[in-house]
């Protein structure tokens, strides 16, 4: 787990969080990894949902 050291402040009625740059970069990398994992899961699910045909079936279909 990442140790975060946020600083909270308000400006013009909005709340903001300030992080050290190194912590921001770590969070950004983790988010990219999470997006990659979600993409992989989506691809795997699409592969499971798709209809596939074995090579032997294709050969039989084309009398090869």
N, C-alpha and C positions, 0 to 999 in steps of 0.2 A: 504494500500500500504506500502511496505517496504521502509524505508529510507535507502539508500545506501550511503556509504562513500568510494568510490573507489579511489585508488591511481594508476595512470598510469605511466608506465615506459617502456623504450626500453632497450633491451639487445640483442646483436648480430644481430641488424637489425630487431628484432621482437618486436611488441608491446604487453605488458602484463598488466593485471589488478590485483591489490592486494586488497582483501577485509578483513575486520575484520572477525574472525572465526564465530562469532554469526550471522553475516549477511549471510555468506556462508551457514551455517546450515539452516537458514530460507529459502533461495532460494532452497536448496536441498529438503526440506520438501514440498515446494510448487510444485516443479517439480514432486515429487512422487504423490502428490494429483492429479495433472493434468494427469499423466499416469493412475491413478486409474479411473478417470472420463472418459478418452478415452476408457479404457477397458470396463467400464460399458456401454457406448454408443454403442460400437461394439457388445457386448452381446445382448443388447436390439434390435439392428437392426437385428442380426442373428435370434432372436426369432420371430421378425415380418416377416422375410423372410421365415422361416421354415414352413412346412406344418404340421398342428396339427390335431388330430382326437379326437373327444369328447369320453368320456367313453361310452355313449349310443351307439355311432357308433361302437365302438370296441365290445361291447356286441352283437350288431346285427350281426356284421361280423362273430362272433364265435358262434352264436345262444345260447347265455347265457341268 
